[in-house]
């Protein structure tokens, strides 16, 4: 099992290559990878929403921020539990 110092060693190995970047061009490559990851996640969320359909489904089933008898403070409380 991975525990204790192994996690620290794994993170040190993963962070070592980006620490060697010396130009902004190399750093911008990391931004491109991050942007691609965000776009992929947004696409997957949209696909899941479309697959659930208008009748609902499991996506967001535990989020109760939008309800017909909800007060303003209850809305922000539900929103903060989601975030």
Phi, psi and omega in degrees: 000152179270116180206167175058236186290343180296319178299317179297317179296318179297317180293322178297321179292321180289328183273345183298312180300315179295335179290344182274354180292133182241350180237160179291335177296318179292322178293324180294335175297324176295323178295324178296318178295320178295317178298318178297320179296320179295316180297319179297317180295317178298317178299316180295323177295316179297318178299317180296321178295320180292321180292328179290328178079176183288341181285350181104193181167204183276341183291119179072019184294332182268004181262114185249033182285337180247109181216149183297327184252044185256135176275171181296317179293325176294323177298311181292330175294317177293322179295320180290330177288333178286316182285000000 
